[in-house]
Amino acid sequence: MNRGKSSARRRHVMIILVWLIVSISAPGPLFRAWSAEFGTGLYVLGYQSSLAGFQPEPGLYLRNDFYIYGGTARILPFSRRVEVDLRSRFITDLVSAAYVTPLKILGGNYALGIIWSSVASNFLRGRLQVGGVVDVSREGEYTGVGDLVVTPVSLGWHLGQVHIMAFGNFYAPVGSYNAARRLNTGLNRWALEPNVAVTWLPQYGQEVSISMGYTVNFENKATDYTTGNEFHLEFFLGQHLAKGFALGLAGYLYQQVTADHGPGARLGAFHGQTIAVGPCLTFNSKIAGHPFGLNVRYYNELKVKNRFDGQALFGTVSLGF
C-alpha cells in the first residue's frame, strides 16, 4: 500500500516537473493560459482619452507616448495545491505621425497615419508552488521593436459641439518575434480594426469623449494559434480649465468577443475582460504658432478575467505643423 502511494506521489511530482519545464522554460502553454495569445492584444488599451473624436485642422501631427504597464496573473493548472504566479512589466515608446488633408470625403476631412513601437521592453517573472513543498522561480527579459499600426483612412467631422472620427487600423507584424523565445516585443499576427470616436464639447468647457474599436485577429503562423476578436472602449469625462488645462477621469473597457482557436489553442477559449479607470491631466496650447499638447493618465484595472491585472501609466506629447 505504501509502495503504491509512494509511486503515485513520484508520478505526480514528475508530472509537475514536466509541466514546469514546458511552461516556464518555453513560450507555449504558460502564455496561452489566459485570453489572447501571450496574454495581450495588439491594441494598447488607454491610448485614446481626451479629445479622442476631435480631428485637428489640416496639417502634419507628431505624437510620442511613453507607456508603462505592470501586472500580475495567477494560474491554477491542476488544483489549488499547484499555483503559478506571474509578474509582468512592459515599457514601450510609441511614435506616431498623422497627416490631416484638406480633402473632403462624405463631408469629413480625410487623414492617414502610422504608429510604431520604436523600443519595447518585456519582462516576466514566473513562480511555481506545489503544496508548500516545491517553490521554483524563473524570470526573463527581452527588448526589441514592436509591431506597426497603419491607419490608411480616417475621416473627421465637426458638427457644432459634437466631433466625430471614423478610422481603420491595420496591424503589420514587423516587431521582434521568435517562437522559440520565452518573450517577444512583437506578436506575429496581422489584424484589422475599425474604430469610431466621439467628443462632446459644450460651451462651458465640459468634455465627454468615447472611442470604440473592434480588433479582428488573424492566425499566428508560427504557433497555429488564432486569437479571438476583441472589443475595446475608452472614455474621458472632464472639465477644461483656464490656460489650456483640463482635468478628468479616463478609463477603458476590454472584452474578448470570440474564442481563441486553432491547433495551437489547446487549452480552451479563455475569453478575457478588463475594466480600468484613473485620473487624466491634459494641457493644450501653441508654441510659435504650432499646436502643442501634453497628456498624463494613470489607469488602475478593477475587474479582470483571464488577463494580467495591473496598472498602466501614459505620458503623451504631441506637436502639430
CORLIN-V214438 format. One record per residue. N is the residue number from 1. RES is the residue in one letter. PSI is psi in radians with two decimals (* if undefined). OMEGA is omega in degrees with one decimal (NA if undefined). D_FIRST is the distance of its C-alpha to the first C-alpha in Angstrom with 2 decimals. Layout:
n:res:psi:omega:d_first
N:RES:PSI:OMEGA:D_FIRST
N:RES:PSI:OMEGA:D_FIRST
//
This chain:
n:res:psi:omega:d_first
1:M:-0.84:179.4:0.00
2:N:-0.66:178.2:3.80
3:R:-0.70:179.0:5.37
4:G:-0.71:178.3:5.09
5:K:-0.71:178.9:6.34
6:S:-0.71:178.2:8.65
7:S:-0.71:179.3:9.86
8:A:-0.69:178.5:10.66
9:R:-0.74:179.7:12.45
10:R:-0.69:178.5:14.32
11:R:-0.74:179.5:15.44
12:H:-0.74:178.8:16.67
13:V:-0.72:179.2:18.50
14:M:-0.73:178.1:20.05
15:I:-0.78:-179.1:21.26
16:I:-0.75:-179.8:22.79
17:L:-0.73:177.7:24.45
18:V:-0.77:178.9:25.89
19:W:-0.72:178.9:27.18
20:L:-0.81:-179.4:28.71
21:I:-0.77:-178.0:30.47
22:V:-0.71:-171.7:31.84
23:S:-0.72:-175.1:32.87
24:I:-0.56:-177.1:34.41
25:S:-0.25:-177.9:35.77
26:A:2.80:-175.4:37.24
27:P:0.01:-169.8:39.53
28:G:-1.79:-169.6:37.62
29:P:-0.64:-177.4:35.00
30:L:-0.75:-176.9:35.42
31:F:-0.09:179.4:39.12
32:R:0.34:-178.1:38.66
33:A:0.22:171.7:36.38
34:W:3.14:-167.3:39.44
35:S:2.53:-179.7:42.83
36:A:2.41:179.3:45.11
37:E:2.37:-176.1:44.05
38:F:0.21:173.3:43.59
39:G:0.34:-178.7:43.75
40:T:2.79:178.2:47.54
41:G:2.95:178.5:50.65
42:L:-0.62:-180.0:53.86
43:Y:2.33:178.3:56.00
44:V:1.87:-177.2:56.04
45:L:2.34:-178.8:55.69
46:G:0.03:-178.3:58.48
47:Y:-0.63:178.5:61.00
48:Q:2.47:177.6:63.52
49:S:-2.00:-178.9:64.83
50:S:2.44:179.0:68.41
51:L:0.54:-177.8:71.11
52:A:-0.60:-177.5:68.55
53:G:0.10:-175.3:71.02
54:F:1.95:176.1:74.17
55:Q:2.21:-179.0:75.48
56:P:3.03:-179.6:77.99
57:E:2.82:-177.4:81.42
58:P:2.42:-178.9:81.83
59:G:-3.13:178.5:80.95
60:L:2.32:-177.2:78.23
61:Y:2.24:177.4:75.39
62:L:2.52:-177.9:72.87
63:R:2.47:176.3:69.72
64:N:2.22:178.5:67.03
65:D:2.17:171.0:63.76
66:F:2.13:-169.2:61.52
67:Y:2.29:175.9:58.08
68:I:2.28:174.9:55.03
69:Y:2.33:174.9:51.75
70:G:2.30:-177.2:48.69
71:G:2.96:178.0:45.58
72:T:2.77:176.8:41.85
73:A:2.67:-179.6:39.13
74:R:2.30:-179.3:35.52
75:I:2.34:176.6:32.98
76:L:1.51:-170.2:29.57
77:P:-0.59:-177.2:28.07
78:F:-0.94:179.3:24.56
79:S:-3.09:179.9:24.34
80:R:-0.06:173.8:25.97
81:R:-0.24:179.5:23.44
82:V:2.02:-176.8:25.02
83:E:2.50:172.9:28.79
84:V:2.07:178.5:31.60
85:D:2.27:-177.8:34.87
86:L:2.49:175.1:38.03
87:R:2.18:-175.7:41.48
88:S:2.54:172.4:44.46
89:R:2.22:-179.2:48.10
90:F:2.22:179.6:50.78
91:I:2.29:179.7:54.41
92:T:2.77:176.5:57.14
93:D:1.97:-177.9:60.91
94:L:2.06:-179.7:62.23
95:V:2.25:-177.8:65.76
96:S:2.68:175.0:67.73
97:A:2.35:178.7:71.22
98:A:2.44:177.8:72.91
99:Y:2.03:177.3:76.39
100:V:2.07:-176.8:78.07
101:T:2.82:173.3:80.93
102:P:-0.08:-178.1:84.06
103:L:2.34:179.6:83.27
104:K:2.32:173.4:82.77
105:I:2.11:-177.2:80.45
106:L:0.55:177.4:80.40
107:G:-0.07:-179.4:82.13
108:G:2.60:178.3:79.51
109:N:2.36:179.6:79.71
110:Y:2.37:177.9:77.72
111:A:2.84:176.1:75.49
112:L:2.78:-177.2:72.87
113:G:3.05:177.0:70.50
114:I:2.68:173.5:67.53
115:I:2.30:-179.4:64.65
116:W:2.29:173.9:62.82
117:S:1.66:-172.9:60.03
118:S:-0.69:177.4:61.76
119:V:2.29:178.7:59.07
120:A:2.43:177.7:55.53
121:S:2.20:-176.3:52.71
122:N:2.16:-178.5:49.12
123:F:2.43:178.5:46.43
124:L:2.34:173.3:42.74
125:R:2.24:179.8:40.01
126:G:2.47:179.6:36.37
127:R:2.21:179.6:33.50
128:L:2.30:177.7:29.81
129:Q:2.37:-179.6:27.50
130:V:1.82:174.3:23.74
131:G:0.46:-178.8:22.50
132:G:0.10:-178.0:24.84
133:V:-0.92:179.7:22.97
134:V:2.25:-179.8:24.60
135:D:1.82:-175.9:28.38
136:V:2.40:179.2:30.49
137:S:2.51:173.3:34.19
138:R:2.66:176.1:36.58
139:E:2.78:179.9:40.21
140:G:2.78:179.4:43.10
141:E:2.48:178.8:46.79
142:Y:2.41:178.9:49.33
143:T:2.35:179.8:53.07
144:G:-2.92:178.5:55.26
145:V:2.71:-179.5:57.59
146:G:-3.07:-179.2:56.72
147:D:2.88:-175.8:57.58
148:L:2.41:175.3:61.11
149:V:2.15:178.6:62.33
150:V:2.29:176.4:65.60
151:T:1.58:-175.5:67.60
152:P:-0.41:-177.8:70.24
153:V:2.18:173.5:71.60
154:S:2.27:180.0:72.10
155:L:2.39:-179.2:74.69
156:G:2.38:-179.7:75.89
157:W:2.52:174.3:78.08
158:H:1.91:-175.3:79.89
159:L:1.25:-177.9:80.72
160:G:-2.11:-179.8:82.30
161:Q:-0.14:-177.1:79.60
162:V:2.31:-179.5:76.84
163:H:2.33:-173.2:75.71
164:I:2.42:172.3:73.45
165:M:2.36:173.9:71.80
166:A:2.23:-175.9:70.09
167:F:2.83:179.3:68.51
168:G:2.34:177.2:65.93
169:N:2.54:178.2:63.59
170:F:2.08:-176.3:62.44
171:Y:2.19:179.6:59.50
172:A:2.23:-175.5:59.60
173:P:1.24:179.1:56.56
174:V:-0.06:-177.5:58.47
175:G:2.88:-178.6:56.11
176:S:2.13:-176.2:54.00
177:Y:2.41:172.9:50.87
178:N:2.09:-175.9:48.38
179:A:-0.39:-178.8:45.27
180:A:-0.21:-179.3:43.44
181:R:2.62:176.1:44.17
182:R:-0.59:-177.3:41.96
183:L:2.60:177.7:45.12
184:N:2.82:173.8:48.49
185:T:-0.10:171.0:51.74
186:G:2.77:-176.6:52.55
187:L:-0.07:172.8:50.56
188:N:0.66:174.5:51.78
189:R:2.49:174.5:52.70
190:W:2.74:177.4:56.05
191:A:2.67:173.3:56.85
192:L:2.57:-175.0:59.79
193:E:1.79:170.8:60.47
194:P:2.51:-178.2:63.33
195:N:2.65:170.6:64.26
196:V:2.41:-179.2:66.73
197:A:2.48:-178.2:67.76
198:V:2.36:175.7:70.17
199:T:2.27:177.2:71.90
200:W:2.12:-178.3:74.05
201:L:1.52:177.4:76.57
202:P:3.00:-168.2:78.86
203:Q:-0.32:-177.7:82.00
204:Y:0.22:171.7:80.68
205:G:-0.01:175.3:78.09
206:Q:2.72:177.8:74.91
207:E:2.36:170.4:72.53
208:V:2.07:178.8:69.82
209:S:2.39:178.0:68.19
210:I:2.34:177.1:65.46
211:S:2.30:-178.5:64.12
212:M:2.47:178.1:61.79
213:G:2.71:-179.9:60.26
214:Y:1.96:-175.1:58.01
215:T:2.12:176.7:56.22
216:V:1.93:-175.6:55.54
217:N:2.52:174.1:53.10
218:F:2.96:-170.9:52.99
219:E:2.45:167.3:50.18
220:N:1.84:-173.9:48.99
221:K:-0.45:-177.8:49.41
222:A:-0.42:-176.9:47.29
223:T:-0.01:-176.7:44.12
224:D:0.68:-176.2:44.99
225:Y:2.26:176.5:44.58
226:T:1.98:177.4:47.13
227:T:2.45:178.9:47.19
228:G:2.85:178.6:48.27
229:N:2.59:-171.4:51.77
230:E:2.43:176.1:52.37
231:F:2.37:175.5:54.85
232:H:2.50:178.1:56.14
233:L:2.29:177.1:58.74
234:E:2.64:-177.4:60.38
235:F:2.78:172.5:62.91
236:F:2.25:175.2:65.32
237:L:2.02:-175.0:67.10
238:G:-3.08:-178.8:69.68
239:Q:2.24:175.1:73.18
240:H:2.31:-175.1:75.64
241:L:-3.00:-179.9:77.44
242:A:2.73:174.0:80.53
243:K:0.52:172.1:81.00
244:G:0.05:-179.3:78.48
245:F:2.67:172.9:75.32
246:A:2.52:-177.9:72.85
247:L:2.39:-179.7:69.85
248:G:-2.91:-178.4:67.19
249:L:2.21:177.0:63.66
250:A:2.78:179.6:61.93
251:G:3.02:176.0:58.68
252:Y:2.72:176.8:56.76
253:L:2.32:179.1:54.49
254:Y:2.38:176.5:52.22
255:Q:2.13:172.5:50.47
256:Q:2.15:-170.0:48.84
257:V:-0.74:-179.7:50.29
258:T:2.87:-172.5:48.60
259:A:2.60:166.1:45.12
260:D:2.52:-179.4:44.11
261:H:3.09:-177.5:43.73
262:G:2.89:-179.5:43.77
263:P:-0.53:-178.9:41.26
264:G:-0.23:-178.9:40.47
265:A:1.21:-172.9:39.70
266:R:-0.25:-173.4:36.16
267:L:0.04:175.6:34.84
268:G:-3.08:-173.4:37.22
269:A:-0.80:177.8:40.66
270:F:1.00:172.8:40.32
271:H:2.33:-178.3:43.67
272:G:2.82:176.3:44.73
273:Q:2.69:-179.9:47.25
274:T:2.44:170.1:49.04
275:I:2.30:-178.0:51.75
276:A:2.56:176.3:53.61
277:V:2.78:177.0:56.74
278:G:3.02:-178.1:58.73
279:P:2.69:178.8:62.24
280:C:2.24:177.8:64.72
281:L:2.26:-179.2:67.97
282:T:2.76:174.9:70.54
283:F:2.21:179.5:73.94
284:N:2.26:-179.0:76.41
285:S:-2.75:176.4:79.83
286:K:2.50:174.8:81.99
287:I:2.03:-177.4:82.57
288:A:0.65:178.5:85.91
289:G:0.00:-179.5:86.02
290:H:2.36:177.9:82.53
291:P:2.35:-178.3:79.79
292:F:2.38:-178.0:77.14
293:G:2.56:173.4:73.92
294:L:2.50:-179.7:71.03
295:N:2.14:176.5:67.87
296:V:2.23:-178.9:64.96
297:R:2.56:-177.4:62.06
298:Y:2.34:-179.0:58.62
299:Y:2.33:173.2:55.86
300:N:2.09:-178.1:52.85
301:E:2.23:-171.7:50.26
302:L:-0.65:-176.9:49.39
303:K:1.90:-172.9:47.32
304:V:2.43:177.3:45.12
305:K:2.21:176.2:42.59
306:N:0.57:176.0:40.77
307:R:3.01:171.0:43.02
308:F:2.56:-179.0:43.57
309:D:2.03:-175.4:44.84
310:G:-2.59:-177.3:47.59
311:Q:2.65:-180.0:51.28
312:A:2.54:178.6:54.12
313:L:2.26:176.3:57.50
314:F:2.45:167.4:60.53
315:G:2.03:-171.9:63.81
316:T:2.34:174.6:66.43
317:V:2.32:179.4:69.90
318:S:2.60:-179.1:72.28
319:L:2.32:-179.5:75.80
320:G:2.66:179.3:78.26
321:F:*:NA:81.23
//
